[in-house]
Amino acid sequence: MWIILILVFYFIIALFIVISILLHGAKPSKTLAWLLAIFTIPIGGILLYLLLGRNRRKNKLLHLKKKNFLNLPRPSTDHMASMSGKYSKLMTLVYKNSHFPPTSENVLQLLKDGKSTFEAIFCALEQAQHKIHLQYYIFEEGELADKLLQLFEVKISQGVEIRMIYDGVGSFSLSKSYIKKLTKIGVEVYPFLPFKFGRFLSSLNYRNHRKIIVIDSAIAFTGGINISDKYLKGDDTLGKWHDMHLKITGPAASHLDYVFAMDWYLVSQDTILPQVVTLKTNSETTRKLVQIVSGGPDDDFPSLEQAYFTMINKAKKYLYITNPYVIPGQAIMQALQTAALCGLDVRLMVSEKADSKIVGWCVRSYFEALLKSGVKIYLFPHGFLHSKIIVSDDSISTIGTANLDDRSFEQNYEVNAIVYDQEFARLLKEDFLKDAQICKMLSYQEYLQRPWSDKLKQGFGKVFSPVL
């Protein structure tokens, strides 16, 4: 009798989920996969779907974010006139998705690897007069965290307000004792969707992958570097971590503060009003046109994917991409292959080492199809390459937190800075070509001859690409 009741209950739940999938399924391939999982894996299929499969763009995981977003002062549209020329459609796309227009009068500093990045960050933090906002996917205890704690105590004694967000899963190792030290000295600190059993199924798969520091709404940092000593010392498995970060001084920094303000309301229900900063630079050569693009699982459209897709399609001469997690969906894959087949110089640089075996297998499972279309693939041999960069045609580039995978496009909260500037693009291009000289360039014919065991592992990894 109990078995029959359990089966009836299970089929009722399964029926409701199937109806939900049919009504709100994002992609036919995923819809079919989840339907098969639910009917072939008793109980487990439903749990996996609840954990990994729900379409948050329909369900609005965090609908309060949107409500608060509309109540905050909107970013200035003084630079809407800048939305012209070759990239006007990209600028319009980003503006409609993220509500940030391109802004001029920005001064940029490219920061490569941990040493230069943290030197610049601490120097800027020491100059803070009013407020410091920071949020990180990974915030690990160590020398950097201790140094930040000491600096925060000094700045708070000077009357500076400090707010901090850390991701509840990415920073899972952050101890309660360290958090107590932060709160004791006066830092306002909140986790983003912390790991809690009560909402385990609804929130575990949706992470805040952003890395942002904003000082007085005028100076900001973003890119791929987290708060972790491995960016200075490396780790035993992968060696030194290589990454790229960006310092922004000017109005684009206040737009990053606006992104922080939305996330702050999400975790604290407290509204803070970013100050719009206008910086007048002395030299035209230092002025950079920058546009911030942010995205998350509760937005109407995958803004980072659409921005990357448009940048790829707009390329006319070359497209250089550095990214550790290249697991392209159908649209990005087609765009890359089409660009290469059209005769563009399309180059992709990834780390030879992977921080996850399954992810590494999955990334390499796409190499054969990319190489066949003419995409040049470079394997970076020293340590772990973690940068997320695209540069094209000596005219446009982007640095940020978004990887080239469905997780960044569909499930994570991400942010990138798009720079419409020739000088800055050439700087990134030169850096790419310099790193390429120490890389191993893959050959399509040689890659076809890889061991069958590698092909099998890569095929296995590819199966998990929708949830990696």
C-alpha positions in Angstrom: 0.0 0.0 0.0 2.8 2.4 1.0 4.7 1.6 -2.2 1.7 2.4 -4.3 1.2 5.8 -2.5 4.8 6.6 -2.9 4.7 5.8 -6.7 1.5 7.9 -7.1 3.1 10.8 -5.3 6.3 10.5 -7.4 4.3 10.5 -10.6 2.3 13.5 -9.6 5.5 15.4 -8.9 7.0 14.2 -12.1 3.9 15.3 -14.0 4.1 18.8 -12.6 7.8 19.0 -13.5 7.2 17.7 -17.0 4.5 20.4 -17.5 6.9 23.0 -16.2 9.7 21.8 -18.5 7.4 21.9 -21.5 6.2 25.4 -20.7 9.5 27.0 -19.7 12.2 24.9 -21.2 15.0 27.1 -22.6 16.4 24.9 -25.2 14.9 21.8 -27.0 18.1 19.7 -26.5 18.1 20.4 -22.7 14.3 19.9 -22.5 14.6 16.4 -24.1 17.6 15.5 -21.8 15.7 16.4 -18.7 12.6 14.6 -19.7 14.7 11.4 -20.3 16.4 11.9 -17.0 13.2 12.2 -15.1 11.6 9.1 -16.7 14.8 6.9 -16.6 16.3 7.8 -13.2 13.8 7.3 -10.4 13.9 10.1 -7.8 17.4 11.1 -8.9 16.2 12.6 -12.2 13.8 14.9 -10.3 16.4 15.9 -7.8 18.9 16.7 -10.5 16.4 18.8 -12.4 15.4 20.8 -9.3 19.1 21.4 -8.6 20.5 22.1 -12.0 17.8 22.3 -14.6 15.2 25.0 -13.9 15.0 27.9 -16.2 15.5 30.9 -14.0 14.8 33.4 -16.8 11.2 32.3 -16.6 10.9 31.7 -12.9 12.8 34.9 -11.9 15.0 33.3 -9.1 15.6 36.7 -7.5 12.7 38.9 -8.7 13.3 41.5 -6.0 16.5 42.5 -7.8 14.6 43.7 -10.8 12.1 45.7 -8.6 15.0 47.4 -6.8 16.9 48.0 -10.0 14.0 50.1 -11.3 13.9 52.2 -8.1 17.5 53.1 -8.1 18.7 56.2 -10.1 19.4 55.1 -13.7 22.9 55.5 -15.1 23.5 58.7 -17.0 22.7 58.7 -20.7 24.9 61.7 -21.4 27.1 59.5 -23.6 24.3 58.0 -25.7 25.8 60.0 -28.6 28.8 57.6 -28.4 26.6 54.8 -29.5 27.6 55.2 -33.2 30.0 53.7 -35.7 31.0 50.1 -36.3 30.0 48.9 -32.8 26.8 50.9 -32.4 24.6 47.8 -32.5 26.8 46.2 -29.8 26.6 49.3 -27.6 22.8 49.4 -28.1 22.5 45.6 -27.2 24.5 46.1 -24.0 22.5 49.2 -23.0 19.2 47.4 -23.5 20.3 44.3 -21.6 22.4 45.9 -18.8 21.2 49.5 -18.9 24.7 50.9 -19.0 25.6 53.3 -21.8 29.2 53.6 -22.9 31.1 56.4 -21.1 34.2 58.3 -22.1 36.6 60.1 -19.8 37.8 56.8 -18.3 41.4 56.1 -17.5 42.4 52.5 -17.7 45.3 50.5 -16.2 45.9 46.9 -17.4 47.0 44.7 -14.6 48.6 41.3 -15.4 48.8 38.6 -12.7 48.5 38.9 -8.9 51.5 41.0 -7.9 50.7 44.0 -10.0 47.0 43.7 -9.4 47.1 43.6 -5.6 49.7 46.3 -5.5 47.3 48.6 -7.4 44.3 47.5 -5.3 45.9 48.1 -2.0 47.3 51.5 -3.2 43.8 52.5 -4.2 42.2 51.2 -1.0 44.6 53.3 1.1 43.4 56.4 -0.7 39.7 55.7 0.0 37.9 58.7 1.6 34.2 57.7 1.9 33.4 54.1 1.0 34.8 50.8 -0.2 32.7 48.1 -1.9 34.0 44.7 -2.8 32.5 41.4 -3.8 34.3 38.2 -4.8 33.4 34.7 -5.9 36.4 33.3 -4.1 37.6 35.0 -0.9 40.2 32.8 0.8 42.0 33.3 4.1 45.7 33.9 3.9 48.2 36.7 3.7 46.1 38.8 1.4 43.0 38.4 3.5 44.9 39.3 6.7 46.4 42.4 5.0 42.9 43.4 3.9 41.6 43.0 7.4 44.3 45.3 8.8 43.7 47.9 6.1 40.0 47.8 6.7 40.4 48.5 10.4 42.5 51.6 9.6 40.0 52.9 7.0 37.0 52.4 9.2 38.8 54.4 12.0 39.0 57.2 9.4 35.3 57.1 8.8 35.3 55.0 5.6 32.2 52.8 5.1 33.1 49.2 3.9 30.7 46.7 2.5 31.6 43.2 1.3 29.8 40.4 -0.5 31.3 36.9 -0.8 29.7 34.0 -2.7 28.3 31.4 -0.3 29.7 28.4 -2.3 32.8 29.9 -4.0 34.0 31.2 -0.6 32.7 28.2 1.4 36.1 27.8 3.1 35.9 31.3 4.6 35.8 30.7 8.3 33.2 32.2 10.7 36.1 33.5 12.9 37.4 35.7 10.0 33.9 36.9 9.2 33.5 37.8 12.9 36.7 39.8 12.8 35.3 41.7 9.8 32.1 42.5 11.6 33.8 43.4 14.8 35.8 46.2 13.2 32.7 47.5 11.4 32.7 45.9 8.0 29.2 45.1 6.7 29.5 41.7 5.2 27.0 39.3 3.6 27.2 36.0 1.8 25.5 35.6 -1.6 23.1 32.7 -1.5 24.8 30.8 1.3 24.8 27.1 1.4 21.7 26.2 3.4 19.8 23.0 3.4 16.4 24.7 3.3 17.1 26.3 -0.2 19.8 23.9 -1.3 17.9 22.8 -4.4 16.8 26.3 -5.5 20.1 28.2 -5.1 23.2 25.9 -5.2 23.6 26.1 -9.0 23.3 29.9 -9.2 26.5 31.7 -8.1 27.8 35.2 -8.0 31.0 34.9 -10.0 31.7 38.7 -10.1 35.0 40.2 -8.9 34.5 43.9 -8.1 36.1 46.5 -6.0 34.8 50.1 -6.1 36.3 53.0 -4.1 34.4 56.2 -3.6 32.4 55.4 -6.8 35.4 56.7 -8.8 37.9 53.9 -8.9 37.0 50.3 -9.7 38.7 47.0 -10.3 37.3 43.9 -12.2 38.6 40.9 -14.0 39.4 37.3 -13.3 41.5 37.6 -10.1 40.0 36.5 -6.8 41.2 37.1 -3.3 43.5 34.2 -2.9 47.2 33.7 -2.1 47.5 31.3 -5.1 47.7 34.4 -7.3 51.0 35.3 -5.6 52.4 31.9 -4.6 50.7 29.4 -6.9 49.5 26.1 -5.6 51.0 22.6 -5.4 48.9 21.2 -8.2 48.7 23.9 -10.9 51.6 26.1 -10.0 51.3 29.9 -10.5 47.9 31.3 -11.5 48.0 33.7 -14.4 45.2 36.2 -14.8 44.3 39.7 -16.1 42.6 42.5 -14.2 41.5 46.0 -15.0 41.6 49.3 -13.0 39.0 51.8 -14.1 39.1 55.5 -13.0 36.1 57.4 -14.2 32.3 57.1 -14.8 32.5 53.4 -15.7 33.6 52.8 -12.1 30.3 54.2 -10.9 28.5 51.8 -13.1 30.3 48.9 -11.5 29.2 50.5 -8.2 25.7 50.3 -9.5 26.2 46.5 -10.1 27.4 46.2 -6.6 24.4 48.2 -5.3 21.9 45.8 -6.9 23.7 42.8 -5.4 23.9 44.5 -2.1 20.1 44.9 -2.0 19.8 41.3 -2.9 21.8 40.1 0.1 20.9 42.8 2.7 17.6 44.3 1.5 19.3 47.6 2.1 19.3 50.3 -0.7 22.5 52.2 -1.3 22.7 54.9 -3.9 25.8 54.9 -6.1 27.3 58.3 -6.9 27.7 59.1 -10.6 31.3 60.3 -11.0 32.5 62.4 -14.0 36.2 62.5 -14.5 37.8 65.2 -16.7 41.1 64.0 -18.0 43.9 66.4 -19.1 44.9 64.4 -22.2 42.7 63.0 -24.9 45.1 60.0 -25.2 44.1 58.8 -21.7 40.3 58.9 -22.4 38.8 55.5 -23.0 35.3 54.6 -24.1 34.1 51.9 -21.7 30.8 50.1 -21.3 29.9 47.8 -18.5 27.9 44.6 -19.2 26.4 42.6 -16.4 24.3 39.5 -16.5 22.6 36.9 -14.3 20.2 34.0 -14.4 17.2 36.2 -13.6 17.7 38.6 -16.5 15.5 38.4 -19.6 18.3 37.6 -22.0 21.8 36.1 -21.6 23.6 39.5 -22.0 27.2 38.2 -21.7 26.6 35.5 -24.4 24.9 38.0 -26.7 27.8 40.5 -26.2 30.4 37.8 -27.0 28.4 36.6 -29.9 28.2 40.1 -31.4 31.9 40.8 -30.9 32.7 37.6 -32.7 30.4 38.3 -35.6 31.7 42.0 -35.9 35.3 40.9 -36.3 36.7 41.6 -39.7 40.5 40.8 -39.5 41.3 38.9 -36.3 39.8 37.6 -33.1 42.1 36.6 -30.2 40.4 34.9 -27.2 42.0 33.9 -23.9 39.8 31.9 -21.6 40.2 28.8 -19.3 36.8 27.4 -19.7 35.8 27.3 -23.4 32.7 25.1 -23.5 30.7 26.9 -26.2 27.0 26.5 -26.8 25.7 26.1 -30.4 25.6 29.9 -31.1 29.1 30.7 -29.9 30.5 27.5 -31.6 28.9 28.4 -34.9 30.1 32.0 -34.7 33.7 30.9 -34.0 33.7 28.4 -36.8 32.0 30.7 -39.3 34.6 33.5 -38.5 37.5 31.1 -39.1 36.0 29.6 -42.3 35.5 33.2 -43.6 39.2 33.7 -43.4 39.6 35.6 -40.1 42.6 35.0 -37.9 40.8 33.3 -35.0 43.1 32.3 -32.2 42.2 30.7 -28.9 44.5 30.4 -25.9 43.7 28.1 -23.0 45.6 26.6 -20.1 47.4 23.4 -20.7 46.6 22.4 -17.1 43.1 22.2 -15.8 41.8 22.8 -12.3 39.2 20.1 -12.8 39.7 16.9 -14.8 36.1 16.7 -16.0 36.1 20.3 -17.1 39.5 19.9 -18.8 38.1 16.9 -20.8 35.0 18.8 -21.7 37.0 21.9 -23.0 39.2 19.6 -25.1 36.2 17.8 -26.5 35.5 20.9 -28.6 39.1 21.3 -30.0 38.6 18.9 -32.9 35.7 20.8 -34.4 37.3 24.2 -33.8 40.6 23.1 -35.4 38.9 21.6 -38.4 37.3 25.0 -39.1 40.6 26.8 -38.9 40.6 28.1 -35.4 44.2 28.2 -34.0 44.5 26.8 -30.5 47.4 27.5 -28.2 48.0 25.7 -24.9 49.6 27.9 -22.2 52.2 25.7 -20.4 53.2 27.5 -17.3 50.9 27.3 -14.3 47.1 27.9 -14.8 45.9 30.5 -17.2 42.6 32.0 -15.8 42.2 35.2 -17.9 38.9 36.0 -19.6 39.8 38.3 -22.6 38.6 38.9 -26.1 40.4 41.4 -28.4 39.6 42.1 -32.1 40.7 44.2 -35.0 42.9 46.6 -33.0 39.7 48.4 -32.0 37.7 46.5 -29.3 38.4 44.3 -26.3 36.7 43.0 -23.2 38.0 41.9 -19.8 35.9 40.5 -17.1 34.6 37.5 -15.2 32.6 35.6 -17.8 33.9 32.4 -19.2 32.9 31.0 -22.6 30.4 28.5 -21.3 26.8 28.1 -20.4 27.4 28.4 -16.7 28.6 32.0 -17.2 25.9 32.8 -19.7 22.9 31.1 -18.0 23.6 30.4 -14.3 26.2 32.8 -12.9 26.1 36.5 -12.1 28.9 38.0 -14.2 30.3 41.3 -15.2 32.7 42.5 -18.0 34.1 45.8 -19.2 34.0 46.4 -23.0 36.7 48.9 -24.1 36.2 50.6 -27.5 39.8 51.9 -27.9 42.5 51.1 -30.5 45.5 51.7 -28.1 44.1 49.4 -25.4 43.2 46.7 -28.0 46.8 46.8 -29.4 48.1 46.4 -25.9 46.1 43.3 -25.3 47.0 42.0 -28.8 50.7 42.4 -28.1 50.3 40.6 -24.8 48.5 37.7 -26.5 51.1 37.3 -29.2 53.9 37.4 -26.5 52.3 34.6 -24.5 51.6 32.7 -27.8 55.4 32.4 -28.3 55.7 30.1 -25.3 52.6 28.1 -26.0 52.2 24.9 -27.8 50.1 25.3 -31.0 47.8 22.4 -31.7 47.7 20.8 -35.2 44.4 19.4 -36.5 46.1 16.3 -38.0 48.1 15.6 -34.9 45.0 16.1 -32.7 43.1 13.6 -34.7 45.8 11.0 -33.7 45.3 11.5 -29.9 44.8 8.3 -28.0 41.4 6.7 -28.0 41.4 6.9 -24.2 41.6 10.7 -24.4 38.7 10.7 -26.9 36.7 8.6 -24.5 37.4 10.9 -21.6 36.6 14.0 -23.6 33.4 12.4 -24.8 32.5 11.7 -21.2 33.3 15.2 -20.2 31.2 16.7 -23.0 28.1 14.9 -21.6 28.3 17.2 -18.6 28.9 20.4 -20.5 25.4 21.8 -19.8 26.0 21.8 -16.0 29.8 22.5 -15.8 
